[in-house]
Amino acid sequence: VQLQASGGGSVHPGGSLRLSCVASGFALRSYTMAWARQAPGKGREWVSVDVTMGGTAYADSVKGRFTISRDNAKNTLYLQMNSLKPEDTAVYYCAKYRVNRCVGSACKNLDNYDSWGQGTLVTVSS
């Protein structure tokens, strides 16, 4: 199992970026996937989840600005980030849930994710 994240960069406040995460070694369509982030000097936090045939969810801090999606044919997970703020500055990671689906708060528990990408840095500053 491998996850390769890309798409990070430096943007001004209000800008947009789209992160990609290419999965290999397993069928993306069969698993719940998530994005998490780690800001400088802080712990890793859950950002968003795409539950297999179960919908999506977002952290309150990004709700209405970020959109998670997937292209199962390309085995790729995405995170569209709009209206970026300086507090969104972090290394962003994609992650595979340990089983096909999660329910409720279990989806937000990063200990339940068993494979992680290497991270891609997003910097938002003026």
HELIX and SHEET records of a PDB file:
HELIX    1   1 LEU A   28  SER A   30  5                                   3    
HELIX    2   2 ASN A   72  LYS A   74  5                                   3    
HELIX    3   3 PRO A   86  ASP A   88  5                                   3    
HELIX    4   4 GLY A  104  LYS A  108  5                                   5    
HELIX    5   5 LEU A  110  ASN A  112  5                                   3    
SHEET    1   A 4 GLN A   2  SER A   6  0                                        
SHEET    2   A 4 LEU A  17  SER A  24 -1                                        
SHEET    3   A 4 THR A  76  MET A  81 -1                                        
SHEET    4   A 4 PHE A  66  ASP A  71 -1                                        
SHEET    1   B 6 GLY A   9  VAL A  11  0                                        
SHEET    2   B 6 THR A 120  VAL A 124  1                                        
SHEET    3   B 6 ALA A  90  TYR A  97 -1                                        
SHEET    4   B 6 MET A  33  GLN A  38 -1                                        
SHEET    5   B 6 ARG A  44  VAL A  51 -1                                        
SHEET    6   B 6 GLY A  55  TYR A  58 -1                                        
SHEET    1   C 4 GLY A   9  VAL A  11  0                                        
SHEET    2   C 4 THR A 120  VAL A 124  1                                        
SHEET    3   C 4 ALA A  90  TYR A  97 -1                                        
SHEET    4   C 4 TYR A 113  TRP A 116 -1                                        
END                                                                             
